[in-house]
Amino acid sequence: MSNDAVAQKETTGAGKQPTLDMGVDTITPEMYRKIDAIVERYKDKPGSLIPVLQQAQEVCGYLPHIVQRYIAQGMNM
């Protein structure tokens, strides 16, 4: 199934993280807080993208595109 076929709802705004709603799977605010901590720990270390992605996958159970974009933005990529 393509990403376009997956029903997604993104919300953004001041003080809000984007959310991904795929029926039963939702990236929660708590997950974003954990991802923020991971990004903060690694953002200034060269070559740290793979460990960040691996740890984010452990938090979420998978790596949806919205989380990948969120990490890229947090790491100034």
Buried (B, 14 or more C-beta within 10 A) or exposed (E): EEEEEBEBEEEEEEEEBBBBBEEEEEBEEEBBEBBBEBBEEBBEEEEBBEEBBEBBEEBBEEBBEBBEEBBBEBBEE
